[in-house]
Amino acid sequence: MMEISNYLRGWIKDLDLYTPGETREGYIKLASNENNYGPSPKVIKAIRENAGSVYKYPYRDAELKQRIAEYCDCGAENVIAGNGSDELIDMIVKTFKGPVVSVYPTYSEYKLMAEALNECYYGINLDPGFYFSVERFERDKRFGKSNIVILCSPNNPDGGVIGREDMEQILNSGKITVIDEAYVEFYGNSIASLISGYDNLVVLRTFAKAFGLAGLRVGYALSGEEIINYLGKVKPPFNVNSLAQEAAVAALDDVEYMRGCVDRITGDKRILEKKLIAKGFKTFKSEANFILVDVSPEMNADGFFKIMLANGIIVRRFNRFEGFDGEYVRISIGTEEENKILFRALKTL
């Protein structure tokens, strides 16, 4: 028997695996920040009408980029599409020299993708209460050592945002600065307009959240033409599949549907926040479609998860974050009917 590990790249064995939010048939899933209202009916129609053409390689990349450019008020030369924003993160780390620096806690894939490419990754703790301090961030020696900065705003898992002036201060450091705006439709304030003034800025976006296309994996990056061209050199051919292209174009044909979903989700988020606070839990101001909840000292995260599960609801449990007090769960905002069931479950606590 051959020893597979003899052929393994030295750093692969020690990598962590990404653990997605749990899914169970028949349960309400409020664990992965999806838009449970689903995509526009125009998206479903486009997928059905084009399902018979999957024998062809994807060919609508140029059209998709043009439509994204119109939505984001930039040029098509400033857009590159990816198989979810995860692939774009991978492309960025392949293209530019590390180390990579971000905050902690944040989206775990930044660390996983950097380390999968054998790049050094640093996570600098947010302030207590999950606040971002640009002064503290830049004073940290690990920031000075790094060449790539990746920041999520609104941040996952807490929903906090980084101010425009703070972002510009980081951009003025000259480092490749990636701002992940996966939840920007819920927040409403983008820094995409800065790509014309900062050659080192990359803005990541996705169709997975507000547009309801999580299962089709369509993301995109906005940047200056030079960076877009470099990313294109490492992009796999036909990386966005044909039905995903059709779906994304159709979604952009019905932006009003997406905005209606966002309004309903935002309204229910405010209601949920009040109910959680009334139960004695601590919440954190979120500009995304989820709420991070510290369930201590009332209970621990496992206990909260099990009670919700008994009520047919799946939330995301983090337990503890290293360097932070508390026991944490994250609750995505579901549909109006799903949220009513959640509210009833909270009454049992």
BELDA-V125101 format. One record per residue. N is the residue number from 0. PHI is phi in degrees with one decimal (999 if undefined). OMEGA is omega in radians with two decimals (* if undefined). Layout:
n->N phi->PHI omega->OMEGA
n->N phi->PHI omega->OMEGA
//
This chain:
n->0 phi->999 omega->3.09
n->1 phi->-75.2 omega->3.08
n->2 phi->-95.3 omega->-3.13
n->3 phi->-57.3 omega->-3.07
n->4 phi->-62.6 omega->3.10
n->5 phi->-67.3 omega->-3.11
n->6 phi->-102.6 omega->-3.05
n->7 phi->-78.6 omega->2.99
n->8 phi->-63.0 omega->-2.91
n->9 phi->-54.6 omega->-3.01
n->10 phi->-92.4 omega->-3.01
n->11 phi->-66.8 omega->-3.03
n->12 phi->-58.3 omega->-3.04
n->13 phi->-92.6 omega->-3.13
n->14 phi->-70.8 omega->3.01
n->15 phi->-82.1 omega->3.05
n->16 phi->-94.2 omega->3.03
n->17 phi->-75.7 omega->3.13
n->18 phi->-110.6 omega->-3.13
n->19 phi->-74.8 omega->3.04
n->20 phi->-60.9 omega->-3.05
n->21 phi->-66.9 omega->3.06
n->22 phi->-128.5 omega->3.05
n->23 phi->-134.4 omega->3.12
n->24 phi->-60.0 omega->3.09
n->25 phi->86.4 omega->3.12
n->26 phi->-104.1 omega->3.03
n->27 phi->-81.7 omega->-3.09
n->28 phi->-95.1 omega->3.07
n->29 phi->-123.6 omega->-2.99
n->30 phi->-120.2 omega->-2.97
n->31 phi->-127.1 omega->3.04
n->32 phi->59.6 omega->3.09
n->33 phi->-81.5 omega->2.99
n->34 phi->-92.8 omega->-3.03
n->35 phi->-71.6 omega->3.01
n->36 phi->-73.0 omega->3.13
n->37 phi->81.2 omega->-3.08
n->38 phi->-78.6 omega->3.05
n->39 phi->-58.1 omega->3.03
n->40 phi->-54.9 omega->3.09
n->41 phi->-63.8 omega->3.11
n->42 phi->-67.2 omega->3.14
n->43 phi->-60.4 omega->3.13
n->44 phi->-62.2 omega->-3.12
n->45 phi->-64.7 omega->3.14
n->46 phi->-64.6 omega->-3.14
n->47 phi->-62.8 omega->-3.08
n->48 phi->-69.7 omega->-3.06
n->49 phi->-109.6 omega->-3.11
n->50 phi->-60.9 omega->-3.12
n->51 phi->-75.2 omega->-3.09
n->52 phi->-102.5 omega->-3.06
n->53 phi->-72.7 omega->3.04
n->54 phi->-73.8 omega->3.12
n->55 phi->-89.5 omega->2.98
n->56 phi->-65.8 omega->3.11
n->57 phi->-58.8 omega->-3.05
n->58 phi->-134.8 omega->-3.06
n->59 phi->-103.9 omega->-3.10
n->60 phi->-60.9 omega->-3.11
n->61 phi->-63.2 omega->3.12
n->62 phi->-65.3 omega->3.13
n->63 phi->-61.1 omega->3.13
n->64 phi->-62.0 omega->3.13
n->65 phi->-64.3 omega->3.14
n->66 phi->-68.1 omega->3.08
n->67 phi->-63.4 omega->3.14
n->68 phi->-59.9 omega->3.11
n->69 phi->-64.8 omega->3.14
n->70 phi->-64.9 omega->-3.06
n->71 phi->-97.4 omega->3.11
n->72 phi->59.3 omega->3.06
n->73 phi->-143.9 omega->3.12
n->74 phi->-92.7 omega->3.11
n->75 phi->-61.2 omega->3.11
n->76 phi->-69.9 omega->3.12
n->77 phi->-98.4 omega->-3.02
n->78 phi->-125.3 omega->2.93
n->79 phi->-138.1 omega->-3.10
n->80 phi->-97.8 omega->-3.13
n->81 phi->-142.2 omega->3.07
n->82 phi->-77.9 omega->-2.96
n->83 phi->77.6 omega->3.09
n->84 phi->-66.7 omega->3.09
n->85 phi->-58.8 omega->3.13
n->86 phi->-64.8 omega->-3.14
n->87 phi->-67.5 omega->3.05
n->88 phi->-60.5 omega->3.11
n->89 phi->-58.3 omega->-3.14
n->90 phi->-63.9 omega->-3.14
n->91 phi->-64.6 omega->-3.12
n->92 phi->-69.3 omega->3.04
n->93 phi->-67.7 omega->-3.00
n->94 phi->-83.4 omega->-3.02
n->95 phi->-113.2 omega->-3.12
n->96 phi->-74.1 omega->3.04
n->97 phi->-80.8 omega->-0.02
n->98 phi->-64.7 omega->3.11
n->99 phi->-109.3 omega->3.11
n->100 phi->-128.4 omega->3.06
n->101 phi->-148.0 omega->3.08
n->102 phi->-103.3 omega->3.04
n->103 phi->-136.3 omega->-0.03
n->104 phi->-82.4 omega->3.05
n->105 phi->-157.6 omega->-3.11
n->106 phi->-61.2 omega->-2.98
n->107 phi->-67.6 omega->-3.10
n->108 phi->-66.3 omega->3.09
n->109 phi->-58.8 omega->3.14
n->110 phi->-67.2 omega->-3.08
n->111 phi->-61.4 omega->-3.11
n->112 phi->-72.3 omega->3.10
n->113 phi->-62.4 omega->-3.09
n->114 phi->-70.7 omega->3.07
n->115 phi->-64.2 omega->3.10
n->116 phi->-98.9 omega->3.09
n->117 phi->62.0 omega->3.05
n->118 phi->-100.2 omega->3.08
n->119 phi->-72.2 omega->-3.13
n->120 phi->-126.5 omega->3.10
n->121 phi->-120.7 omega->3.03
n->122 phi->-117.0 omega->-3.12
n->123 phi->-95.6 omega->-3.06
n->124 phi->-58.0 omega->2.92
n->125 phi->-64.1 omega->3.07
n->126 phi->-67.7 omega->3.03
n->127 phi->-53.2 omega->-3.03
n->128 phi->88.0 omega->3.10
n->129 phi->62.9 omega->3.06
n->130 phi->-93.4 omega->3.09
n->131 phi->-98.6 omega->3.06
n->132 phi->-111.4 omega->-3.09
n->133 phi->-65.7 omega->-3.13
n->134 phi->-65.1 omega->3.13
n->135 phi->-66.0 omega->-3.14
n->136 phi->-62.7 omega->-3.09
n->137 phi->-76.0 omega->3.10
n->138 phi->-73.1 omega->-3.09
n->139 phi->-66.3 omega->-3.10
n->140 phi->-60.5 omega->-3.12
n->141 phi->-68.1 omega->3.04
n->142 phi->-64.0 omega->-3.13
n->143 phi->-62.0 omega->-3.12
n->144 phi->-77.7 omega->-2.93
n->145 phi->-93.3 omega->3.09
n->146 phi->-109.3 omega->-3.13
n->147 phi->-120.8 omega->3.06
n->148 phi->-111.0 omega->3.06
n->149 phi->-122.2 omega->-3.13
n->150 phi->-129.5 omega->-3.14
n->151 phi->-104.8 omega->-3.12
n->152 phi->-145.1 omega->-0.04
n->153 phi->-60.7 omega->-3.05
n->154 phi->-83.0 omega->3.00
n->155 phi->-103.5 omega->0.53
n->156 phi->-109.3 omega->-2.97
n->157 phi->-99.5 omega->3.12
n->158 phi->82.3 omega->3.12
n->159 phi->-74.9 omega->-3.09
n->160 phi->-120.5 omega->3.10
n->161 phi->-110.7 omega->-3.10
n->162 phi->-66.0 omega->-3.12
n->163 phi->-59.0 omega->-3.14
n->164 phi->-64.2 omega->3.11
n->165 phi->-65.0 omega->3.10
n->166 phi->-63.7 omega->3.13
n->167 phi->-65.3 omega->3.09
n->168 phi->-61.8 omega->3.11
n->169 phi->-68.0 omega->3.12
n->170 phi->-60.7 omega->-3.13
n->171 phi->-69.3 omega->3.04
n->172 phi->-71.8 omega->3.12
n->173 phi->87.4 omega->3.14
n->174 phi->-77.2 omega->2.99
n->175 phi->-62.6 omega->-3.02
n->176 phi->-117.5 omega->-3.10
n->177 phi->-107.6 omega->3.09
n->178 phi->-111.4 omega->-3.11
n->179 phi->-87.1 omega->-3.12
n->180 phi->-105.5 omega->-3.10
n->181 phi->-55.8 omega->-3.05
n->182 phi->-111.0 omega->-3.00
n->183 phi->-64.0 omega->-3.14
n->184 phi->-63.5 omega->3.10
n->185 phi->-81.2 omega->-3.12
n->186 phi->-86.9 omega->3.09
n->187 phi->93.0 omega->-3.12
n->188 phi->-120.2 omega->-3.13
n->189 phi->-108.5 omega->3.02
n->190 phi->-107.7 omega->-3.10
n->191 phi->-58.3 omega->3.14
n->192 phi->-63.7 omega->-3.11
n->193 phi->-77.5 omega->-3.10
n->194 phi->-64.1 omega->3.11
n->195 phi->-75.9 omega->-3.10
n->196 phi->-106.0 omega->-3.11
n->197 phi->-129.7 omega->3.14
n->198 phi->-66.9 omega->-3.05
n->199 phi->-95.9 omega->-3.10
n->200 phi->-95.5 omega->2.99
n->201 phi->-125.8 omega->3.10
n->202 phi->-107.5 omega->3.11
n->203 phi->-100.1 omega->3.08
n->204 phi->-136.8 omega->-3.13
n->205 phi->-148.3 omega->2.98
n->206 phi->-94.3 omega->-3.01
n->207 phi->-74.9 omega->-2.98
n->208 phi->-95.9 omega->-3.03
n->209 phi->-61.8 omega->-3.10
n->210 phi->-80.7 omega->3.04
n->211 phi->75.0 omega->-3.12
n->212 phi->-113.6 omega->-3.05
n->213 phi->-56.4 omega->-3.09
n->214 phi->-74.5 omega->-3.11
n->215 phi->-102.6 omega->3.02
n->216 phi->57.3 omega->3.05
n->217 phi->-126.8 omega->3.04
n->218 phi->-128.4 omega->3.08
n->219 phi->-154.8 omega->3.08
n->220 phi->-118.0 omega->3.06
n->221 phi->-116.8 omega->3.14
n->222 phi->-164.9 omega->3.03
n->223 phi->-66.5 omega->-3.04
n->224 phi->-60.1 omega->-3.11
n->225 phi->-64.4 omega->3.14
n->226 phi->-64.7 omega->3.12
n->227 phi->-58.7 omega->3.13
n->228 phi->-65.6 omega->3.11
n->229 phi->-64.8 omega->3.12
n->230 phi->-62.8 omega->3.11
n->231 phi->-62.6 omega->3.13
n->232 phi->-70.9 omega->3.14
n->233 phi->-106.3 omega->-3.14
n->234 phi->-71.2 omega->3.05
n->235 phi->-64.3 omega->3.09
n->236 phi->-68.1 omega->3.07
n->237 phi->53.9 omega->-3.02
n->238 phi->-73.6 omega->3.06
n->239 phi->-104.5 omega->-3.01
n->240 phi->-69.4 omega->-2.97
n->241 phi->-63.6 omega->3.14
n->242 phi->-69.8 omega->3.07
n->243 phi->-65.3 omega->3.08
n->244 phi->-61.0 omega->3.14
n->245 phi->-60.2 omega->-3.10
n->246 phi->-64.9 omega->-3.12
n->247 phi->-65.2 omega->3.10
n->248 phi->-62.1 omega->3.13
n->249 phi->-64.1 omega->3.11
n->250 phi->-61.7 omega->3.12
n->251 phi->-73.7 omega->3.02
n->252 phi->-78.3 omega->-3.08
n->253 phi->-138.5 omega->-3.14
n->254 phi->-62.6 omega->-3.14
n->255 phi->-62.3 omega->3.08
n->256 phi->-60.8 omega->3.13
n->257 phi->-59.1 omega->-3.11
n->258 phi->-65.0 omega->3.07
n->259 phi->-64.0 omega->3.07
n->260 phi->-61.8 omega->-3.12
n->261 phi->-60.0 omega->3.14
n->262 phi->-62.3 omega->-3.13
n->263 phi->-66.2 omega->-3.14
n->264 phi->-64.1 omega->-3.13
n->265 phi->-64.1 omega->3.11
n->266 phi->-63.3 omega->3.14
n->267 phi->-69.8 omega->3.09
n->268 phi->-63.1 omega->3.13
n->269 phi->-63.7 omega->3.13
n->270 phi->-64.5 omega->-3.13
n->271 phi->-61.2 omega->-3.14
n->272 phi->-58.0 omega->-3.14
n->273 phi->-62.8 omega->-3.12
n->274 phi->-68.2 omega->3.11
n->275 phi->-66.7 omega->3.13
n->276 phi->-63.9 omega->3.13
n->277 phi->-62.5 omega->3.11
n->278 phi->-84.4 omega->3.11
n->279 phi->92.8 omega->3.13
n->280 phi->-88.7 omega->3.09
n->281 phi->-98.7 omega->3.09
n->282 phi->-114.8 omega->-3.11
n->283 phi->-124.5 omega->-3.06
n->284 phi->-56.8 omega->-3.07
n->285 phi->-120.1 omega->3.05
n->286 phi->-102.3 omega->-3.13
n->287 phi->-113.8 omega->-3.11
n->288 phi->-104.1 omega->3.14
n->289 phi->-154.8 omega->3.08
n->290 phi->-131.3 omega->3.00
n->291 phi->-87.3 omega->-3.04
n->292 phi->-126.7 omega->2.97
n->293 phi->-92.8 omega->-3.05
n->294 phi->-88.4 omega->3.08
n->295 phi->-82.4 omega->0.04
n->296 phi->-87.6 omega->-3.09
n->297 phi->-63.9 omega->-3.10
n->298 phi->-165.8 omega->3.03
n->299 phi->-102.4 omega->-3.05
n->300 phi->-63.9 omega->3.12
n->301 phi->-62.1 omega->3.13
n->302 phi->-63.9 omega->3.11
n->303 phi->-61.9 omega->-3.14
n->304 phi->-58.4 omega->-3.08
n->305 phi->-66.4 omega->3.11
n->306 phi->-66.9 omega->3.10
n->307 phi->-63.9 omega->3.14
n->308 phi->-62.1 omega->3.10
n->309 phi->-64.1 omega->3.09
n->310 phi->-98.2 omega->3.07
n->311 phi->81.9 omega->-3.06
n->312 phi->-124.9 omega->3.08
n->313 phi->-110.8 omega->3.03
n->314 phi->-112.9 omega->-3.14
n->315 phi->-98.8 omega->3.12
n->316 phi->-101.4 omega->3.07
n->317 phi->-108.8 omega->-3.02
n->318 phi->60.3 omega->-3.10
n->319 phi->-110.8 omega->2.95
n->320 phi->-105.5 omega->-3.10
n->321 phi->-59.3 omega->3.14
n->322 phi->93.2 omega->3.14
n->323 phi->-124.0 omega->3.04
n->324 phi->-80.7 omega->3.03
n->325 phi->116.4 omega->3.09
n->326 phi->-128.1 omega->-2.88
n->327 phi->-118.8 omega->2.91
n->328 phi->-130.1 omega->3.07
n->329 phi->-120.5 omega->-3.11
n->330 phi->-117.9 omega->3.03
n->331 phi->-76.6 omega->3.11
n->332 phi->-88.4 omega->-3.11
n->333 phi->-93.4 omega->3.06
n->334 phi->-75.0 omega->-3.14
n->335 phi->-57.3 omega->-3.13
n->336 phi->-67.7 omega->3.10
n->337 phi->-62.6 omega->-3.13
n->338 phi->-66.6 omega->3.09
n->339 phi->-62.0 omega->3.10
n->340 phi->-65.9 omega->3.08
n->341 phi->-61.9 omega->-3.13
n->342 phi->-61.6 omega->3.09
n->343 phi->-66.3 omega->3.12
n->344 phi->-64.2 omega->3.13
n->345 phi->-64.6 omega->3.13
n->346 phi->-65.6 omega->-3.11
n->347 phi->-79.9 omega->-3.09
n->348 phi->-74.6 omega->*
//
